[in-house]
Amino acid sequence: MKPLFGEPEKLEIITYLQEDGFITEYGKTKEFEIEIAKFTGSKHCIVVNNGTVSLTLAALALGIGPGDEVIVPNYTMIATPNSIKILGAAPIFVDVEKDTLIAEIEHIKKVITKKTKAIMLVSANGRSPAAGIREFEKLSSETGIPIIEDAAQSLGSYYPDGRHIGRSGEVGSFSFSTSKIISTGQGGALITDDDNLAHKIRRLKDFGRMTGGIDVHDTIGYNFKFTELQACVGLAQMRQLAYRINRKKEICSLYQKQLADIPSIKLFQHNLSICTPWFIDTLADSRDHLMAHLLEEGIGTRKMYPPINRQRCYGTPGNFEVTEAVGKYGLWLPSMIQISDDEIERICLAIRSFYSGIGDPAVG
Ligand SMILES: *Cc1c(COP(=O)(O)O)cnc(C)c1O
């Protein structure tokens, strides 16, 4: 990934600065929240300083605390479990569906206990669960366990029923860090249709007070606020969102076409009518050698997330077949919006030449 900020972002910031604003969150932030609420079709949107804090706030607003358990996929960015670890809650890892890398619902059912206070549903790369989102909603309503949607990677992606991802759970969370579909440098957003939750989250992010400048505090709160400069960048990015989404889909189609006949590299499949692939994610044979070969050609790639349970900071036992396979073969190909068609062609040719070399006994 590479950052993509341009003239519209600069212009928006300069115009704002000429108005002598406070820079701390105010009108521009409100506008940005309204744009996200409109785009996702949700009643409320609250922006915060990143997509990890947003998950922590969602969990706090749902009353999660020390000793509670939260079910988390073993394949995700480490922010997902860390966001509740900070509250003294324990992430319980489950393996993921092999085609979507989203938590496998049958595994979730097996680890539910009296201590389970939430399920973190991570829509990996903008995909929706193969089991069907209705199955998750059914489980949630039968057990009373709320779902927090970590939709950090999923702006511009929808469930098959047409709802934007992030709108199925009690609350949905997005990230605007530099690699994501749009960016404000750092930034996160929560969406919900629940007035009470929205109200709680607004207070939690602003010292527990009802209104800025009036120091009455009925509840505990912190400072997880945004800034107007970030909102300026975000508003400019939202105006380009349709282009960004479209280009992500084109990039995915180009890779799909050009790599389809190479059995040694398997691309995860996306329904491009509803999904905006964030990264081009693949399972690649001899992954580490392929990475080295591509690097020699000046092509950067990145290993996909390894199993979180094996990270030293967690080190919890368990058998996670799909996550293990991703840890071994998972590879992200260059996926930045500004990549050219020619560059994609060159990357695909380099991958082809690597695998035909492996097949050649002279190369070994
Ligand atoms: C990026 C990401 C986050 C963290 O967002 P930040 O804004 O970097 O804190 C959380 N969860 C997932 C799935 C992500 O991809």
The ligand as an SDF file (V2000), in Angstrom:
LIG
                    3D

 15 15  0  0  0  0  0  0  0  0999 V2000
   -6.6300   -1.5980   10.5390 C   0  0  0  0  0  0  0  0  0  0  0  0
   -7.4240   -2.4950   11.4080 C   0  0  0  0  0  0  0  0  0  0  0  0
   -7.6920   -2.1910   12.7500 C   0  0  0  0  0  0  0  0  0  0  0  0
   -7.0140   -1.0700   13.4820 C   0  0  0  0  0  0  0  0  0  0  0  0
   -7.2810    0.1870   13.0200 O   0  0  0  0  0  0  0  0  0  0  0  0
   -6.3010    1.4060   13.4270 P   0  0  0  0  0  0  0  0  0  0  0  0
   -7.0280    2.5790   12.8740 O   0  0  0  0  0  0  0  0  0  0  0  0
   -4.9850    1.1610   12.7570 O   0  0  0  0  0  0  0  0  0  0  0  0
   -6.1980    1.4200   14.8960 O   0  0  0  0  0  0  0  0  0  0  0  0
   -8.5260   -3.0180   13.4730 C   0  0  0  0  0  0  0  0  0  0  0  0
   -9.0560   -4.1120   12.9230 N   0  0  0  0  0  0  0  0  0  0  0  0
   -8.8220   -4.4640   11.6430 C   0  0  0  0  0  0  0  0  0  0  0  0
   -9.4610   -5.6840   11.0870 C   0  0  0  0  0  0  0  0  0  0  0  0
   -7.9770   -3.6790   10.8410 C   0  0  0  0  0  0  0  0  0  0  0  0
   -7.7370   -4.0340    9.5760 O   0  0  0  0  0  0  0  0  0  0  0  0
  1  2  1  0
  2  3  1  0
  2 14  2  0
  3  4  1  0
  3 10  2  0
  4  5  1  0
  5  6  1  0
  6  7  2  0
  6  8  1  0
  6  9  1  0
 10 11  1  0
 11 12  2  0
 12 13  1  0
 12 14  1  0
 14 15  1  0
M  END
$$$$
